[in-house]
Amino acid sequence: MTRWQLLHGDVLVGELSEYGCDQPFFLARFAPGPGWECVRSSFEAWAAYEGPDPDGLRFVALAKPLQDLGLTLAPVDGRPPLQLFKDCIVRINGSEARLRYWCD
């Protein structure tokens, strides 16, 4: 399974290690890095998001701050990095993460 580094520029936010699948998501263990504290509250708010959101405004309000950070998800095997909210979505809840990515 793939291992990833979640990056904010050159700063390591954390590492994800895939261990399974719950289609359409890959399941991963998350280990925080030095940059985690700067983004933790945004990820925690997004992880708590659930329930009805008919117009999607709550989703946008929670996802937009994360999107604006320009985070990338880089596979440790050297493949090109993915940009959050363009190439992939990552939800982190404690030591667990759910990852969905797509290819053009």
Phi and psi in degrees as GROMACS dihedral restraints (atoms count N, CA, C in turn):
[ dihedral_restraints ]
;  ai    aj    ak    al  type     phi  dphi    fc
    3     4     5     6     1   -80.5    20    10
    4     5     6     7     1   144.2    20    10
    6     7     8     9     1  -110.0    20    10
    7     8     9    10     1   142.5    20    10
    9    10    11    12     1  -130.8    20    10
   10    11    12    13     1   155.1    20    10
   12    13    14    15     1  -116.5    20    10
   13    14    15    16     1   126.6    20    10
   15    16    17    18     1   -91.7    20    10
   16    17    18    19     1   121.6    20    10
   18    19    20    21     1  -123.0    20    10
   19    20    21    22     1   143.3    20    10
   21    22    23    24     1  -115.4    20    10
   22    23    24    25     1    93.8    20    10
   24    25    26    27     1    67.6    20    10
   25    26    27    28     1  -122.4    20    10
   27    28    29    30     1   -96.9    20    10
   28    29    30    31     1     1.1    20    10
   30    31    32    33     1   -90.1    20    10
   31    32    33    34     1   128.1    20    10
   33    34    35    36     1   -75.5    20    10
   34    35    36    37     1   114.6    20    10
   36    37    38    39     1   -81.3    20    10
   37    38    39    40     1   -39.2    20    10
   39    40    41    42     1   176.1    20    10
   40    41    42    43     1   175.2    20    10
   42    43    44    45     1  -121.8    20    10
   43    44    45    46     1   140.4    20    10
   45    46    47    48     1  -118.1    20    10
   46    47    48    49     1   135.5    20    10
   48    49    50    51     1  -124.3    20    10
   49    50    51    52     1   111.2    20    10
   51    52    53    54     1   -63.9    20    10
   52    53    54    55     1   142.3    20    10
   54    55    56    57     1  -136.6    20    10
   55    56    57    58     1    -7.8    20    10
   57    58    59    60     1  -172.4    20    10
   58    59    60    61     1  -171.2    20    10
   60    61    62    63     1  -143.9    20    10
   61    62    63    64     1   138.6    20    10
   63    64    65    66     1  -136.4    20    10
   64    65    66    67     1    81.6    20    10
   66    67    68    69     1   -43.8    20    10
   67    68    69    70     1   132.2    20    10
   69    70    71    72     1   -94.3    20    10
   70    71    72    73     1    18.0    20    10
   72    73    74    75     1  -105.7    20    10
   73    74    75    76     1   147.8    20    10
   75    76    77    78     1   -94.3    20    10
   76    77    78    79     1   140.2    20    10
   78    79    80    81     1   -98.0    20    10
   79    80    81    82     1   139.5    20    10
   81    82    83    84     1  -144.7    20    10
   82    83    84    85     1   152.1    20    10
   84    85    86    87     1   -84.9    20    10
   85    86    87    88     1   142.1    20    10
   87    88    89    90     1  -117.3    20    10
   88    89    90    91     1   130.7    20    10
   90    91    92    93     1  -120.5    20    10
   91    92    93    94     1   117.7    20    10
   93    94    95    96     1   -65.4    20    10
   94    95    96    97     1   149.0    20    10
   96    97    98    99     1  -113.8    20    10
   97    98    99   100     1  -170.7    20    10
   99   100   101   102     1   -61.0    20    10
  100   101   102   103     1   -26.8    20    10
  102   103   104   105     1   -91.8    20    10
  103   104   105   106     1     3.7    20    10
  105   106   107   108     1   -63.3    20    10
  106   107   108   109     1   -43.6    20    10
  108   109   110   111     1   -59.6    20    10
  109   110   111   112     1   -30.0    20    10
  111   112   113   114     1   -71.2    20    10
  112   113   114   115     1   -22.6    20    10
  114   115   116   117     1  -119.0    20    10
  115   116   117   118     1    -6.0    20    10
  117   118   119   120     1   -54.4    20    10
  118   119   120   121     1   -47.8    20    10
  120   121   122   123     1   -62.0    20    10
  121   122   123   124     1   -35.8    20    10
  123   124   125   126     1   -67.7    20    10
  124   125   126   127     1   -42.4    20    10
  126   127   128   129     1   -67.6    20    10
  127   128   129   130     1   -37.7    20    10
  129   130   131   132     1   -66.4    20    10
  130   131   132   133     1   -40.2    20    10
  132   133   134   135     1   -64.0    20    10
  133   134   135   136     1   -40.9    20    10
  135   136   137   138     1   -69.3    20    10
  136   137   138   139     1   -36.3    20    10
  138   139   140   141     1   -64.9    20    10
  139   140   141   142     1   -30.6    20    10
  141   142   143   144     1   -80.3    20    10
  142   143   144   145     1    -9.6    20    10
  144   145   146   147     1   -67.0    20    10
  145   146   147   148     1   123.6    20    10
  147   148   149   150     1  -163.7    20    10
  148   149   150   151     1   173.4    20    10
  150   151   152   153     1    89.8    20    10
  151   152   153   154     1  -179.5    20    10
  153   154   155   156     1   -63.5    20    10
  154   155   156   157     1   141.0    20    10
  156   157   158   159     1  -153.8    20    10
  157   158   159   160     1    65.6    20    10
  159   160   161   162     1   -54.9    20    10
  160   161   162   163     1   -36.3    20    10
  162   163   164   165     1   -98.7    20    10
  163   164   165   166     1    -2.1    20    10
  165   166   167   168     1    76.2    20    10
  166   167   168   169     1     7.0    20    10
  168   169   170   171     1   -67.8    20    10
  169   170   171   172     1   -36.4    20    10
  171   172   173   174     1   -65.9    20    10
  172   173   174   175     1   -41.7    20    10
  174   175   176   177     1   -59.0    20    10
  175   176   177   178     1   -47.7    20    10
  177   178   179   180     1   -62.0    20    10
  178   179   180   181     1   -43.1    20    10
  180   181   182   183     1   -61.9    20    10
  181   182   183   184     1   -31.6    20    10
  183   184   185   186     1   -87.2    20    10
  184   185   186   187     1   -36.6    20    10
  186   187   188   189     1   -80.8    20    10
  187   188   189   190     1   -32.7    20    10
  189   190   191   192     1   -58.0    20    10
  190   191   192   193     1   -45.7    20    10
  192   193   194   195     1   -59.4    20    10
  193   194   195   196     1   -36.7    20    10
  195   196   197   198     1   -68.9    20    10
  196   197   198   199     1   -42.0    20    10
  198   199   200   201     1   -61.1    20    10
  199   200   201   202     1   -41.5    20    10
  201   202   203   204     1   -65.3    20    10
  202   203   204   205     1   -19.8    20    10
  204   205   206   207     1   -71.4    20    10
  205   206   207   208     1   -21.6    20    10
  207   208   209   210     1    68.3    20    10
  208   209   210   211     1    37.0    20    10
  210   211   212   213     1   -68.0    20    10
  211   212   213   214     1   148.7    20    10
  213   214   215   216     1  -125.1    20    10
  214   215   216   217     1   155.2    20    10
  216   217   218   219     1  -118.9    20    10
  217   218   219   220     1   111.1    20    10
  219   220   221   222     1  -109.5    20    10
  220   221   222   223     1   120.6    20    10
  222   223   224   225     1   -65.8    20    10
  223   224   225   226     1   138.3    20    10
  225   226   227   228     1   -72.9    20    10
  226   227   228   229     1    -9.5    20    10
  228   229   230   231     1   -84.3    20    10
  229   230   231   232     1     5.7    20    10
  231   232   233   234     1    93.9    20    10
  232   233   234   235     1    -4.9    20    10
  234   235   236   237     1   -63.4    20    10
  235   236   237   238     1   160.5    20    10
  237   238   239   240     1   -60.6    20    10
  238   239   240   241     1   145.7    20    10
  240   241   242   243     1   -71.3    20    10
  241   242   243   244     1   157.8    20    10
  243   244   245   246     1  -108.1    20    10
  244   245   246   247     1   142.8    20    10
  246   247   248   249     1   -94.4    20    10
  247   248   249   250     1   130.2    20    10
  249   250   251   252     1   -61.4    20    10
  250   251   252   253     1   137.4    20    10
  252   253   254   255     1    71.8    20    10
  253   254   255   256     1     1.1    20    10
  255   256   257   258     1  -114.2    20    10
  256   257   258   259     1   -48.6    20    10
  258   259   260   261     1  -110.2    20    10
  259   260   261   262     1   -15.3    20    10
  261   262   263   264     1  -161.3    20    10
  262   263   264   265     1   167.3    20    10
  264   265   266   267     1  -132.3    20    10
  265   266   267   268     1   136.5    20    10
  267   268   269   270     1  -129.8    20    10
  268   269   270   271     1   126.4    20    10
  270   271   272   273     1  -114.9    20    10
  271   272   273   274     1   127.6    20    10
  273   274   275   276     1  -117.2    20    10
  274   275   276   277     1   128.7    20    10
  276   277   278   279     1  -134.6    20    10
  277   278   279   280     1    98.3    20    10
  279   280   281   282     1    66.7    20    10
  280   281   282   283     1  -125.4    20    10
  282   283   284   285     1   -94.2    20    10
  283   284   285   286     1     8.0    20    10
  285   286   287   288     1  -113.8    20    10
  286   287   288   289     1   146.0    20    10
  288   289   290   291     1  -137.2    20    10
  289   290   291   292     1   149.5    20    10
  291   292   293   294     1  -120.7    20    10
  292   293   294   295     1   128.2    20    10
  294   295   296   297     1  -125.6    20    10
  295   296   297   298     1   132.4    20    10
  297   298   299   300     1  -131.3    20    10
  298   299   300   301     1   127.9    20    10
  300   301   302   303     1  -137.3    20    10
  301   302   303   304     1   158.6    20    10
  303   304   305   306     1  -137.8    20    10
  304   305   306   307     1   156.9    20    10
  306   307   308   309     1  -117.4    20    10
  307   308   309   310     1   146.6    20    10
